[in-house]
Amino acid sequence: MALSLESRGVPFACPSPQSLHGKSLFQLSYRLRVFDLILTELGDPAGRRYVDLGAGPLMFAQRARNYGFDVTAVDARPPWTGADPEGVKHVLADIREFPLDGFDVIGIVGLLYHLRLDEQIDLLRRCEGRPTIIDTEVWCPDLVKSLGLESPRVRSVDSESGYSGAMLQETGNLWSSYGNPESFWLDEPSLLRLASACGWQTAITMEPPYFSQFGRRRWYLLK
């Protein structure tokens, strides 16, 4: 069955590529507000379990908790702030090995593009078509070139296992992949095709896409 595509407009401005300087607070604020909008698409959270994979500083995990989900946050590194927020169960584990049994909603926020392609395929298959929030870099070489955002760390790949995108050289810092020297960025047609192959029936895109220092990023809700 073909993936059904829907879109939702974001009612506030996203940061322009020219406004980005490293980890822009404007960009972070935008991401948090879009995440809040997506949570409202998920219905009543009462009695439902949410897992935040690659949870980092736990900002998104805490917002899911505030919305009413029973939240588990998983990361291979300890919480960046050193704090363990009340109401969020933190698990120190590699998401590539963490079982997803028993969770109702899955968050893959700022994580997918830090994995190899085979790891992305495995993770998305293990989601088994459950409601899944994805925030990811989306490779768009023409846009990158037009905005002057080319980076020596990123190179286009015509096809890998039937999917196209780019390879990124990781840096090893806190924002980087855990254990991967390189990761794979899917382009949007490949990402949507992979979502369909992994069992989702609907992809909701949050419009418009926004930007990082490397190009286009996008929020998706897969259902």
MDTraj code that builds the backbone (N, CA, C; nanometers):
import mdtraj as md
import numpy as np

residues = "MET ALA LEU SER LEU GLU SER ARG GLY VAL PRO PHE ALA CYS PRO SER PRO GLN SER LEU HIS GLY LYS SER LEU PHE GLN LEU SER TYR ARG LEU ARG VAL PHE ASP LEU ILE LEU THR GLU LEU GLY ASP PRO ALA GLY ARG ARG TYR VAL ASP LEU GLY ALA GLY PRO LEU MET PHE ALA GLN ARG ALA ARG ASN TYR GLY PHE ASP VAL THR ALA VAL ASP ALA ARG PRO PRO TRP THR GLY ALA ASP PRO GLU GLY VAL LYS HIS VAL LEU ALA ASP ILE ARG GLU PHE PRO LEU ASP GLY PHE ASP VAL ILE GLY ILE VAL GLY LEU LEU TYR HIS LEU ARG LEU ASP GLU GLN ILE ASP LEU LEU ARG ARG CYS GLU GLY ARG PRO THR ILE ILE ASP THR GLU VAL TRP CYS PRO ASP LEU VAL LYS SER LEU GLY LEU GLU SER PRO ARG VAL ARG SER VAL ASP SER GLU SER GLY TYR SER GLY ALA MET LEU GLN GLU THR GLY ASN LEU TRP SER SER TYR GLY ASN PRO GLU SER PHE TRP LEU ASP GLU PRO SER LEU LEU ARG LEU ALA SER ALA CYS GLY TRP GLN THR ALA ILE THR MET GLU PRO PRO TYR PHE SER GLN PHE GLY ARG ARG ARG TRP TYR LEU LEU LYS".split()
xyz = np.array([
    [0.0844, -0.1195, 0.0000],
    [0.0000, 0.0000, 0.0000],
    [0.0883, 0.1250, 0.0000],
    [0.0557, 0.2215, -0.0854],
    [0.1342, 0.3443, -0.0940],
    [0.1172, 0.4281, 0.0324],
    [0.2229, 0.4983, 0.0678],
    [0.2205, 0.5857, 0.1841],
    [0.1324, 0.7071, 0.1548],
    [0.0378, 0.7345, 0.2442],
    [-0.0473, 0.8525, 0.2321],
    [0.0264, 0.9728, 0.2895],
    [0.0298, 1.0823, 0.2146],
    [0.1024, 1.2017, 0.2574],
    [0.0052, 1.3108, 0.3004],
    [0.0292, 1.3664, 0.4180],
    [-0.0474, 1.4800, 0.4679],
    [0.0513, 1.5868, 0.5133],
    [0.0042, 1.7081, 0.5290],
    [0.0909, 1.8152, 0.5775],
    [0.0172, 1.8983, 0.6813],
    [0.0945, 1.9600, 0.7688],
    [0.0418, 2.0513, 0.8694],
    [0.1257, 2.1787, 0.8644],
    [0.0602, 2.2916, 0.8577],
    [0.1322, 2.4180, 0.8574],
    [0.1774, 2.4562, 0.9973],
    [0.2984, 2.5074, 1.0072],
    [0.3524, 2.5558, 1.1344],
    [0.3217, 2.7055, 1.1441],
    [0.2519, 2.7498, 1.2493],
    [0.2018, 2.8874, 1.2538],
    [0.3004, 2.9901, 1.3081],
    [0.4284, 2.9618, 1.3024],
    [0.5276, 3.0597, 1.3451],
    [0.6506, 3.0472, 1.2564],
    [0.7308, 3.1523, 1.2554],
    [0.8430, 3.1615, 1.1623],
    [0.9544, 3.0656, 1.2005],
    [1.0154, 3.0078, 1.0977],
    [1.1331, 2.9249, 1.1215],
    [1.2575, 3.0078, 1.0930],
    [1.3701, 2.9745, 1.1557],
    [1.4929, 3.0513, 1.1326],
    [1.5425, 3.0346, 0.9896],
    [1.5918, 3.1423, 0.9324],
    [1.6484, 3.1360, 0.7981],
    [1.7887, 3.0769, 0.8037],
    [1.8390, 3.0238, 0.6926],
    [1.9767, 2.9718, 0.6926],
    [2.0776, 3.0781, 0.7343],
    [2.0508, 3.2037, 0.6978],
    [2.1448, 3.3110, 0.7291],
    [2.1498, 3.3429, 0.8783],
    [2.0467, 3.3014, 0.9532],
    [2.0419, 3.3329, 1.0964],
    [2.1118, 3.2288, 1.1818],
    [2.1598, 3.1210, 1.1197],
    [2.2156, 3.0108, 1.1965],
    [2.3628, 3.0353, 1.2276],
    [2.3945, 3.0296, 1.3542],
    [2.5335, 3.0409, 1.3983],
    [2.5567, 2.9303, 1.5000],
    [2.6111, 2.8176, 1.4530],
    [2.6273, 2.7031, 1.5411],
    [2.4912, 2.6508, 1.5828],
    [2.4739, 2.6251, 1.7121],
    [2.3471, 2.5750, 1.7648],
    [2.2599, 2.6936, 1.8055],
    [2.1868, 2.7481, 1.7103],
    [2.1066, 2.8676, 1.7306],
    [1.9938, 2.8438, 1.8299],
    [1.9786, 2.9362, 1.9264],
    [1.8668, 2.9274, 2.0204],
    [1.7344, 2.9483, 1.9485],
    [1.7339, 3.0275, 1.8436],
    [1.6135, 3.0470, 1.7626],
    [1.5712, 2.9138, 1.7020],
    [1.6676, 2.8397, 1.6496],
    [1.6357, 2.7099, 1.5912],
    [1.5836, 2.6136, 1.6977],
    [1.6485, 2.6109, 1.8142],
    [1.6048, 2.5214, 1.9211],
    [1.4630, 2.5548, 1.9656],
    [1.4341, 2.6834, 1.9830],
    [1.2993, 2.7244, 2.0222],
    [1.1968, 2.6792, 1.9188],
    [1.2311, 2.6943, 1.7920],
    [1.1423, 2.6514, 1.6843],
    [1.1171, 2.5015, 1.6922],
    [1.2216, 2.4241, 1.7099],
    [1.2074, 2.2783, 1.7156],
    [1.1180, 2.2363, 1.8318],
    [1.1370, 2.2978, 1.9475],
    [1.0567, 2.2617, 2.0643],
    [0.9089, 2.2930, 2.0417],
    [0.8804, 2.4054, 1.9785],
    [0.7408, 2.4426, 1.9546],
    [0.6754, 2.3515, 1.8501],
    [0.7514, 2.3129, 1.7478],
    [0.6959, 2.2196, 1.6491],
    [0.6699, 2.0841, 1.7143],
    [0.7595, 2.0405, 1.7999],
    [0.7391, 1.9145, 1.8720],
    [0.6095, 1.9192, 1.9518],
    [0.5839, 2.0311, 2.0188],
    [0.4591, 2.0453, 2.0944],
    [0.3372, 2.0318, 2.0036],
    [0.3451, 2.0889, 1.8830],
    [0.2343, 2.0760, 1.7881],
    [0.2116, 1.9304, 1.7489],
    [0.3201, 1.8595, 1.7261],
    [0.3078, 1.7193, 1.6851],
    [0.2442, 1.6364, 1.7959],
    [0.2780, 1.6651, 1.9206],
    [0.2182, 1.5902, 2.0315],
    [0.0661, 1.5988, 2.0285],
    [0.0124, 1.7125, 1.9857],
    [-0.1336, 1.7267, 1.9829],
    [-0.1975, 1.6390, 1.8756],
    [-0.1180, 1.5902, 1.7809],
    [-0.1689, 1.5003, 1.6765],
    [-0.1855, 1.3571, 1.7275],
    [-0.1326, 1.3296, 1.8461],
    [-0.1257, 1.1919, 1.8952],
    [-0.2436, 1.1520, 1.9819],
    [-0.3330, 1.2457, 2.0115],
    [-0.4486, 1.2112, 2.0924],
    [-0.4172, 1.2064, 2.2408],
    [-0.5064, 1.1464, 2.3161],
    [-0.4968, 1.1407, 2.4619],
    [-0.3741, 1.0592, 2.5029],
    [-0.2815, 1.1183, 2.5811],
    [-0.1620, 1.0448, 2.6219],
    [-0.1822, 0.9554, 2.7434],
    [-0.2961, 0.9635, 2.8086],
    [-0.3173, 0.8907, 2.9341],
    [-0.2934, 0.7413, 2.9161],
    [-0.2071, 0.6867, 3.0011],
    [-0.1799, 0.5437, 2.9989],
    [-0.0917, 0.4975, 2.8847],
    [-0.0338, 0.5909, 2.8089],
    [0.0473, 0.5534, 2.6933],
    [0.1948, 0.5799, 2.7204],
    [0.2778, 0.4915, 2.6679],
    [0.4222, 0.4979, 2.6922],
    [0.4937, 0.5564, 2.5708],
    [0.5781, 0.6553, 2.5992],
    [0.6567, 0.7236, 2.4951],
    [0.8039, 0.6957, 2.5209],
    [0.8773, 0.6574, 2.4171],
    [1.0212, 0.6380, 2.4311],
    [1.0930, 0.7393, 2.3427],
    [1.1872, 0.8119, 2.4028],
    [1.2682, 0.9115, 2.3332],
    [1.4053, 0.8498, 2.3084],
    [1.4342, 0.8181, 2.1823],
    [1.5591, 0.7509, 2.1463],
    [1.6655, 0.8545, 2.1101],
    [1.7851, 0.8394, 2.1695],
    [1.8884, 0.9405, 2.1501],
    [1.8485, 1.0702, 2.2171],
    [1.8108, 1.0595, 2.3446],
    [1.7411, 1.1684, 2.4142],
    [1.8288, 1.2881, 2.4475],
    [1.9621, 1.2720, 2.4466],
    [2.0515, 1.3853, 2.4699],
    [2.0225, 1.4594, 2.5986],
    [1.9958, 1.5910, 2.5909],
    [1.9733, 1.6707, 2.7119],
    [1.8325, 1.6584, 2.7692],
    [1.7495, 1.5714, 2.7138],
    [1.6169, 1.5372, 2.7667],
    [1.5123, 1.6467, 2.7497],
    [1.5389, 1.7455, 2.6673],
    [1.4408, 1.8535, 2.6502],
    [1.3103, 1.8025, 2.5889],
    [1.3204, 1.7179, 2.4880],
    [1.1996, 1.6668, 2.4232],
    [1.1306, 1.5624, 2.5106],
    [1.2088, 1.4838, 2.5837],
    [1.1512, 1.3866, 2.6766],
    [1.0674, 1.4574, 2.7827],
    [1.1174, 1.5692, 2.8341],
    [1.0436, 1.6422, 2.9368],
    [0.9148, 1.7030, 2.8805],
    [0.9165, 1.7461, 2.7568],
    [0.7944, 1.8012, 2.6984],
    [0.6905, 1.6915, 2.6759],
    [0.7362, 1.5728, 2.6369],
    [0.6429, 1.4602, 2.6238],
    [0.5848, 1.4231, 2.7598],
    [0.6680, 1.4282, 2.8640],
    [0.6189, 1.4039, 3.0005],
    [0.5159, 1.5090, 3.0393],
    [0.5458, 1.6353, 3.0118],
    [0.4530, 1.7429, 3.0475],
    [0.3197, 1.7285, 2.9751],
    [0.3230, 1.6701, 2.8567],
    [0.2004, 1.6504, 2.7799],
    [0.1154, 1.5389, 2.8394],
    [0.1792, 1.4478, 2.9153],
    [0.1033, 1.3439, 2.9831],
    [0.1450, 1.2016, 2.9548],
    [0.2486, 1.1822, 2.8731],
    [0.2964, 1.0474, 2.8454],
    [0.3800, 0.9934, 2.9611],
    [0.3840, 0.8617, 2.9723],
    [0.4786, 0.7909, 3.0584],
    [0.6064, 0.7776, 2.9762],
    [0.7130, 0.8503, 3.0142],
    [0.8279, 0.8700, 2.9255],
    [0.9510, 0.7928, 2.9722],
    [1.0117, 0.7230, 2.8766],
    [1.1433, 0.6626, 2.8933],
    [1.2378, 0.7296, 2.7946],
    [1.3523, 0.7765, 2.8439],
    [1.4523, 0.8418, 2.7595],
    [1.5753, 0.7519, 2.7510],
    [1.6200, 0.7256, 2.6294],
    [1.7308, 0.6324, 2.6068],
    [1.8444, 0.7047, 2.5355],
    [1.9650, 0.6916, 2.5897],
    [2.0822, 0.7485, 2.5233],
    [2.2051, 0.6701, 2.5675],
    [2.3019, 0.6601, 2.4775],
    [2.4258, 0.5898, 2.5108],
    [2.5164, 0.6734, 2.5996],
    [2.4849, 0.8024, 2.6123],
    [2.5615, 0.8920, 2.6988],
    [2.4732, 0.9358, 2.8154],
    [2.5338, 0.9683, 2.9308],
    [2.4540, 1.0190, 3.0433],
    [2.3856, 1.1501, 3.0049],
    [2.2781, 1.1887, 3.0777],
    [2.2137, 1.3178, 3.0498],
    [2.3162, 1.4309, 3.0513],
    [2.3115, 1.5161, 2.9523],
    [2.4153, 1.6175, 2.9363],
    [2.4231, 1.7131, 3.0543],
    [2.3101, 1.7403, 3.1167],
    [2.3079, 1.8347, 3.2280],
    [2.3486, 1.7693, 3.3595],
    [2.3578, 1.6372, 3.3615],
    [2.3864, 1.5659, 3.4850],
    [2.2641, 1.5473, 3.5718],
    [2.1502, 1.6028, 3.5286],
    [2.0264, 1.5932, 3.6062],
    [1.9425, 1.4763, 3.5571],
    [1.8571, 1.4265, 3.6459],
    [1.7637, 1.3191, 3.6117],
    [1.6237, 1.3721, 3.6408],
    [1.5570, 1.4318, 3.5423],
    [1.4299, 1.5009, 3.5679],
    [1.3236, 1.4078, 3.6247],
    [1.2455, 1.4619, 3.7158],
    [1.1354, 1.3861, 3.7744],
    [1.0356, 1.3479, 3.6658],
    [0.9913, 1.2240, 3.6700],
    [0.8904, 1.1791, 3.5763],
    [0.9430, 1.1280, 3.4447],
    [1.0758, 1.1253, 3.4283],
    [1.1373, 1.0701, 3.3075],
    [1.2323, 0.9584, 3.3490],
    [1.2067, 0.8389, 3.3006],
    [1.2959, 0.7272, 3.3283],
    [1.4093, 0.7298, 3.2273],
    [1.5321, 0.7488, 3.2752],
    [1.6466, 0.7535, 3.1837],
    [1.7173, 0.6188, 3.1822],
    [1.7414, 0.5679, 3.0623],
    [1.8106, 0.4405, 3.0444],
    [1.9391, 0.4666, 2.9671],
    [2.0523, 0.4281, 3.0250],
    [2.1816, 0.4409, 2.9581],
    [2.2015, 0.3174, 2.8708],
    [2.1786, 0.3330, 2.7402],
    [2.1851, 0.2185, 2.6492],
    [2.2027, 0.2679, 2.5066],
    [2.2594, 0.1827, 2.4240],
    [2.2718, 0.2098, 2.2812],
    [2.1362, 0.1837, 2.2164],
    [2.0811, 0.2821, 2.1497],
    [1.9463, 0.2661, 2.0920],
    [1.9416, 0.1541, 1.9886],
    [2.0563, 0.1208, 1.9317],
    [2.0599, 0.0147, 1.8310],
    [2.0331, -0.1220, 1.8921],
    [2.0462, -0.1311, 2.0244],
    [2.0259, -0.2579, 2.0943],
    [1.9091, -0.2526, 2.1920],
    [1.8443, -0.1379, 2.2034],
    [1.7387, -0.1208, 2.3032],
    [1.6067, -0.1748, 2.2493],
    [1.5400, -0.2660, 2.3229],
    [1.4126, -0.3221, 2.2751],
    [1.3001, -0.2193, 2.2828],
    [1.2159, -0.2181, 2.1823],
    [1.1060, -0.1219, 2.1748],
    [0.9717, -0.1820, 2.2127],
    [0.9720, -0.3040, 2.2624],
    [0.8477, -0.3698, 2.3024],
    [0.7767, -0.2882, 2.4109],
    [0.6460, -0.2747, 2.3972],
    [0.5647, -0.2138, 2.5021],
    [0.5470, -0.0640, 2.4917],
    [0.6154, 0.0011, 2.3979],
    [0.5991, 0.1459, 2.3829],
    [0.4908, 0.1755, 2.2795],
    [0.4142, 0.2806, 2.3077],
    [0.3031, 0.3176, 2.2198],
    [0.3424, 0.4218, 2.1158],
    [0.4337, 0.5109, 2.1530],
    [0.4800, 0.6177, 2.0642],
    [0.6319, 0.6239, 2.0730],
    [0.6964, 0.6456, 1.9585],
    [0.8421, 0.6448, 1.9521],
    [0.8910, 0.7797, 1.9022],
    [0.9891, 0.8369, 1.9707],
    [1.0507, 0.9622, 1.9286],
    [1.1913, 0.9375, 1.8770],
    [1.2164, 0.9799, 1.7531],
    [1.3501, 0.9710, 1.6929],
    [1.3863, 1.1134, 1.6523],
    [1.4201, 1.1929, 1.7516],
    [1.4376, 1.3373, 1.7339],
    [1.5867, 1.3699, 1.7261],
    [1.6309, 1.4174, 1.6111],
    [1.7720, 1.4517, 1.5938],
    [1.8643, 1.3323, 1.6021],
    [1.8169, 1.2160, 1.5621],
    [1.8949, 1.0925, 1.5761],
    [1.9179, 1.0198, 1.4450],
    [1.8162, 1.0092, 1.3620],
    [1.8209, 0.9175, 1.2482],
    [1.9433, 0.9408, 1.1608],
    [1.9761, 1.0662, 1.1365],
    [2.0863, 1.0986, 1.0457],
    [2.2241, 1.0773, 1.1086],
    [2.2288, 1.0346, 1.2338],
    [2.3557, 0.9982, 1.2970],
    [2.3808, 0.8473, 1.2916],
    [2.2973, 0.7748, 1.2187],
    [2.3110, 0.6299, 1.2050],
    [2.3537, 0.5940, 1.0635],
    [2.4160, 0.4773, 1.0499],
    [2.4399, 0.4221, 0.9172],
    [2.3062, 0.3826, 0.8552],
    [2.3028, 0.3659, 0.7248],
    [2.1770, 0.3312, 0.6594],
    [2.1222, 0.1987, 0.7095],
    [2.2070, 0.0976, 0.7249],
    [2.1578, -0.0319, 0.7718],
    [2.0995, -0.0210, 0.9121],
    [2.1562, 0.0673, 0.9956],
    [2.1041, 0.0876, 1.1307],
    [1.9700, 0.1607, 1.1270],
    [1.9556, 0.2539, 1.0345],
    [1.8276, 0.3228, 1.0195],
    [1.7177, 0.2254, 0.9778],
    [1.7494, 0.1410, 0.8814],
    [1.6507, 0.0431, 0.8350],
    [1.6097, -0.0490, 0.9489],
    [1.7069, -0.0970, 1.0252],
    [1.6762, -0.1865, 1.1374],
    [1.5900, -0.1161, 1.2418],
    [1.6257, 0.0077, 1.2767],
    [1.5494, 0.0815, 1.3775],
    [1.4063, 0.1059, 1.3315],
    [1.3887, 0.1503, 1.2088],
    [1.2540, 0.1803, 1.1607],
    [1.1695, 0.0546, 1.1489],
    [1.2292, -0.0560, 1.1128],
    [1.1543, -0.1821, 1.1103],
    [1.1081, -0.2204, 1.2500],
    [1.1929, -0.1970, 1.3496],
    [1.1571, -0.2339, 1.4867],
    [1.0469, -0.1450, 1.5439],
    [1.0238, -0.0297, 1.4830],
    [0.9114, 0.0548, 1.5265],
    [0.7771, -0.0086, 1.4921],
    [0.7743, -0.0968, 1.3948],
    [0.6565, -0.1775, 1.3594],
    [0.5327, -0.0927, 1.3304],
    [0.5522, 0.0202, 1.2647],
    [0.4385, 0.1010, 1.2224],
    [0.3694, 0.1799, 1.3314],
    [0.4249, 0.1806, 1.4526],
    [0.3640, 0.2598, 1.5598],
    [0.3839, 0.4095, 1.5337],
    [0.3003, 0.4958, 1.5940],
    [0.3210, 0.6394, 1.5772],
    [0.4641, 0.6780, 1.6147],
    [0.5321, 0.7443, 1.5231],
    [0.6737, 0.7754, 1.5406],
    [0.7008, 0.9182, 1.4956],
    [0.7656, 0.9938, 1.5832],
    [0.8041, 1.1318, 1.5528],
    [0.9498, 1.1318, 1.5084],
    [0.9754, 1.1893, 1.3925],
    [1.1119, 1.1984, 1.3407],
    [1.1448, 1.3440, 1.3111],
    [1.2602, 1.3875, 1.3595],
    [1.3184, 1.5170, 1.3232],
    [1.4565, 1.4860, 1.2678],
    [1.4812, 1.5201, 1.1411],
    [1.6059, 1.4739, 1.0799],
    [1.6549, 1.5688, 0.9717],
    [1.7852, 1.5622, 0.9453],
    [1.8410, 1.6250, 0.8262],
    [1.7875, 1.5511, 0.7038],
    [1.7547, 1.6252, 0.6002],
    [1.7050, 1.5675, 0.4753],
    [1.7954, 1.6168, 0.3622],
    [1.8657, 1.5259, 0.2987],
    [1.9638, 1.5664, 0.1994],
    [1.8958, 1.6257, 0.0762],
    [1.9388, 1.7456, 0.0414],
    [1.8828, 1.8178, -0.0734],
    [1.9979, 1.8947, -0.1382],
    [2.0754, 1.8294, -0.2252],
    [2.1996, 1.8900, -0.2752],
    [2.1797, 2.0206, -0.3505],
    [2.0719, 2.0327, -0.4268],
    [2.0498, 2.1570, -0.5009],
    [2.0283, 2.2741, -0.4058],
    [1.9523, 2.2502, -0.2982],
    [1.9300, 2.3552, -0.1995],
    [2.0602, 2.3920, -0.1291],
    [2.1372, 2.2910, -0.0913],
    [2.2652, 2.3147, -0.0237],
    [2.3549, 2.4027, -0.1102],
    [2.3616, 2.3709, -0.2383],
    [2.4457, 2.4493, -0.3297],
    [2.3939, 2.5911, -0.3446],
    [2.2624, 2.6067, -0.3591],
    [2.2056, 2.7402, -0.3809],
    [2.2240, 2.8312, -0.2600],
    [2.2292, 2.7716, -0.1401],
    [2.2457, 2.8501, -0.0175],
    [2.3914, 2.8655, 0.0231],
    [2.4812, 2.8031, -0.0522],
    [2.6230, 2.8115, -0.0184],
    [2.6586, 2.7383, 0.1094],
    [2.5914, 2.6252, 0.1355],
    [2.6116, 2.5513, 0.2603],
    [2.6940, 2.4240, 0.2415],
    [2.7661, 2.4133, 0.1296],
    [2.8472, 2.2937, 0.1086],
    [2.9490, 2.2774, 0.2216],
    [2.9744, 2.1522, 0.2589],
    [3.0701, 2.1208, 0.3652],
    [3.1592, 2.0067, 0.3190],
    [3.2896, 2.0128, 0.3491],
    [3.3780, 1.9011, 0.3138],
    [3.3453, 1.7738, 0.3909],
    [3.2631, 1.7854, 0.4947],
    [3.2262, 1.6676, 0.5737],
    [3.1129, 1.5880, 0.5097],
    [3.0474, 1.6435, 0.4088],
    [2.9295, 1.5804, 0.3491],
    [2.9553, 1.5535, 0.2012],
    [2.9235, 1.4309, 0.1575],
    [2.9371, 1.3993, 0.0151],
    [2.8140, 1.3226, -0.0318],
    [2.7664, 1.3555, -0.1493],
    [2.6490, 1.2893, -0.2056],
    [2.6784, 1.1439, -0.2384],
    [2.5757, 1.0598, -0.2210],
    [2.5833, 0.9185, -0.2572],
    [2.4645, 0.8900, -0.3482],
    [2.4915, 0.8441, -0.4699],
    [2.3832, 0.8219, -0.5659],
    [2.2866, 0.7138, -0.5191],
    [2.3411, 0.6048, -0.4657],
    [2.2541, 0.4957, -0.4222],
    [2.3283, 0.4062, -0.3258],
    [2.2645, 0.3741, -0.2151],
    [2.3174, 0.2755, -0.1213],
    [2.2012, 0.1865, -0.0808],
    [2.2091, 0.0597, -0.1158],
    [2.1008, -0.0353, -0.0890],
    [1.9683, 0.0131, -0.1482],
    [1.9767, 0.0844, -0.2598],
    [1.8558, 0.1329, -0.3248],
    [1.8065, 0.2670, -0.2751],
    [1.8739, 0.3259, -0.1769],
    [1.8342, 0.4556, -0.1225],
    [1.9438, 0.5580, -0.1503],
    [1.9048, 0.6808, -0.1784],
    [2.0020, 0.7849, -0.2106],
    [2.0057, 0.8904, -0.1011],
    [2.1184, 0.9618, -0.0961],
    [2.1358, 1.0636, 0.0059],
    [2.2791, 1.1110, 0.0113],
    [2.3345, 1.1183, 0.1312],
    [2.4704, 1.1676, 0.1495],
    [2.5354, 1.0982, 0.2680],
    [2.6673, 1.0946, 0.2651],
    [2.7462, 1.0460, 0.3779],
    [2.8026, 1.1662, 0.4520],
    [2.7947, 1.1610, 0.5847],
    [2.8481, 1.2677, 0.6696],
    [2.9636, 1.2139, 0.7524],
    [3.0727, 1.2879, 0.7566],
    [3.1826, 1.2567, 0.8479],
    [3.1471, 1.3123, 0.9856],
    [3.1348, 1.2250, 1.0851],
    [3.0979, 1.2665, 1.2204],
    [3.2185, 1.3265, 1.2934],
    [3.1909, 1.4046, 1.3988],
    [3.2975, 1.4752, 1.4702],
    [3.3377, 1.4100, 1.6018],
    [3.2485, 1.3284, 1.6599],
    [3.2783, 1.2667, 1.7884],
    [3.2402, 1.3513, 1.9083],
    [3.1798, 1.4699, 1.8876],
    [3.1396, 1.5516, 2.0020],
    [3.0022, 1.5081, 2.0542],
    [2.9495, 1.5804, 2.1525],
    [2.8232, 1.5402, 2.2151],
    [2.7064, 1.5390, 2.1174],
    [2.7118, 1.6255, 2.0173],
    [2.6032, 1.6324, 1.9203],
    [2.6184, 1.5277, 1.8111],
    [2.7249, 1.4510, 1.8184],
    [2.7612, 1.3619, 1.7089],
    [2.7105, 1.2206, 1.7327],
    [2.7347, 1.1350, 1.6333],
    [2.6957, 0.9943, 1.6446],
    [2.7731, 0.9254, 1.7560],
    [2.7094, 0.8285, 1.8179],
    [2.7765, 0.7445, 1.9167],
    [2.8305, 0.6216, 1.8437],
    [2.9617, 0.6193, 1.8217],
    [3.0259, 0.4999, 1.7680],
    [3.0407, 0.4928, 1.6178],
    [2.9829, 0.5866, 1.5437],
    [2.9934, 0.5833, 1.3978],
    [3.0841, 0.6952, 1.3478],
    [3.1903, 0.6640, 1.2745],
    [3.2718, 0.7699, 1.2145],
    [3.2014, 0.8395, 1.0991],
    [3.1072, 0.7691, 1.0354],
    [3.0270, 0.8268, 0.9282],
    [2.8809, 0.7868, 0.9469],
    [2.7919, 0.8701, 0.8975],
    [2.6487, 0.8396, 0.9027],
    [2.5865, 0.8728, 0.7674],
    [2.4604, 0.8305, 0.7498],
    [2.3937, 0.8443, 0.6199],
    [2.2726, 0.9355, 0.6319],
    [2.2629, 1.0312, 0.5397],
    [2.1480, 1.1211, 0.5352],
    [2.0636, 1.0858, 0.4143],
    [1.9420, 1.0428, 0.4368],
    [1.8499, 1.0121, 0.3280],
    [1.7955, 1.1403, 0.2646],
    [1.7709, 1.1354, 0.1337],
    [1.6904, 1.2412, 0.0740],
    [1.5429, 1.2094, 0.1011],
    [1.4545, 1.3061, 0.0763],
    [1.3152, 1.2867, 0.1180],
    [1.2445, 1.1726, 0.0448],
    [1.2584, 1.1580, -0.0870],
    [1.1925, 1.0436, -0.1515],
    [1.2371, 0.9098, -0.0934],
    [1.3665, 0.8980, -0.0617],
    [1.4159, 0.7725, -0.0044],
    [1.3620, 0.7507, 0.1360],
    [1.3561, 0.8580, 0.2157],
    [1.3042, 0.8453, 0.3517],
    [1.1581, 0.8021, 0.3508],
    [1.0779, 0.8619, 0.2647],
    [0.9364, 0.8256, 0.2588],
    [0.9175, 0.6841, 0.2051],
    [1.0006, 0.6452, 0.1100],
    [0.9917, 0.5084, 0.0578],
    [1.0297, 0.4076, 0.1655],
    [1.1310, 0.4408, 0.2456],
    [1.1709, 0.3526, 0.3549],
    [1.0606, 0.3440, 0.4601],
    [0.9963, 0.4566, 0.4908],
    [0.8860, 0.4555, 0.5875],
    [0.7748, 0.3628, 0.5414],
    [0.7421, 0.3685, 0.4140],
    [0.6387, 0.2804, 0.3598],
    [0.6807, 0.1345, 0.3705],
    [0.8067, 0.1062, 0.3372],
    [0.8564, -0.0313, 0.3419],
    [0.8578, -0.0865, 0.4839],
    [0.8675, 0.0032, 0.5833],
    [0.8748, -0.0402, 0.7230],
    [0.7379, -0.0455, 0.7908],
    [0.6301, -0.0227, 0.7160],
    [0.4979, -0.0515, 0.7701],
    [0.4080, 0.0650, 0.8027],
    [0.4551, 0.1893, 0.7851],
    [0.3667, 0.3021, 0.8133],
    [0.2727, 0.3258, 0.6964],
    [0.1550, 0.3772, 0.7266],
    [0.0551, 0.4047, 0.6237],
    [0.0429, 0.5531, 0.5906],
    [0.0807, 0.6390, 0.6870],
    [0.0654, 0.7835, 0.6691],
    [0.1909, 0.8556, 0.7162],
    [0.2333, 0.9552, 0.6390],
    [0.3416, 1.0442, 0.6805],
    [0.2880, 1.1867, 0.6814],
    [0.2930, 1.2492, 0.7978],
    [0.2536, 1.3893, 0.8108],
    [0.3808, 1.4733, 0.8143],
    [0.3938, 1.5668, 0.7214],
    [0.5093, 1.6561, 0.7203],
    [0.4690, 1.7899, 0.7802],
    [0.5580, 1.8462, 0.8583],
    [0.5354, 1.9781, 0.9156],
    [0.5957, 2.0809, 0.8202],
    [0.5121, 2.1710, 0.7723],
    [0.5515, 2.2662, 0.6684],
    [0.5624, 2.4087, 0.7235],
    [0.6625, 2.4836, 0.6799],
    [0.7655, 2.4419, 0.5857],
    [0.8762, 2.3649, 0.6561],
    [0.9661, 2.3008, 0.5795],
    [1.0864, 2.2464, 0.6415],
    [1.1699, 2.3618, 0.6972],
    [1.2653, 2.3297, 0.7821],
    [1.3514, 2.4350, 0.8357],
    [1.4960, 2.4031, 0.7992],
    [1.5898, 2.4752, 0.8587],
    [1.7276, 2.4659, 0.8119],
    [1.8250, 2.4425, 0.9259],
    [1.9335, 2.3738, 0.8920],
    [2.0512, 2.3654, 0.9774],
    [2.1668, 2.4279, 0.9003],
    [2.2843, 2.4222, 0.9578],
    [2.4016, 2.4758, 0.8878],
    [2.4405, 2.3901, 0.7680],
    [2.3760, 2.2718, 0.7529],
    [2.4058, 2.1832, 0.6410],
    [2.2968, 2.1837, 0.5339],
    [2.1830, 2.2457, 0.5609],
    [2.0752, 2.2450, 0.4624],
    [1.9398, 2.2215, 0.5260],
    [1.8605, 2.1364, 0.4636],
    [1.7203, 2.1174, 0.5029],
    [1.7054, 2.0171, 0.6166],
    [1.6158, 2.0510, 0.7094],
    [1.5701, 1.9571, 0.8118],
    [1.4182, 1.9502, 0.8037],
    [1.3641, 1.8408, 0.8564],
    [1.2191, 1.8226, 0.8471],
    [1.1679, 1.7437, 0.9675],
    [1.0490, 1.7826, 1.0134],
    [0.9736, 1.7055, 1.1119],
    [0.8718, 1.6180, 1.0396],
    [0.8615, 1.4927, 1.0833],
    [0.7626, 1.3982, 1.0311],
    [0.6904, 1.3321, 1.1476],
    [0.5634, 1.3040, 1.1278],
    [0.4902, 1.2126, 1.2148],
    [0.4453, 1.0965, 1.1278],
    [0.4962, 0.9779, 1.1585],
    [0.4594, 0.8573, 1.0848],
    [0.3549, 0.7815, 1.1647],
    [0.2490, 0.7373, 1.0959],
    [0.1398, 0.6669, 1.1641],
    [0.0965, 0.5475, 1.0800],
])
top = md.Topology()
chain = top.add_chain()
for i, resn in enumerate(residues, 1):
    res = top.add_residue(resn, chain, resSeq=i)
    for name in ("N", "CA", "C"):
        top.add_atom(name, md.element.get_by_symbol(name[0]), res)
traj = md.Trajectory(xyz[None], top)
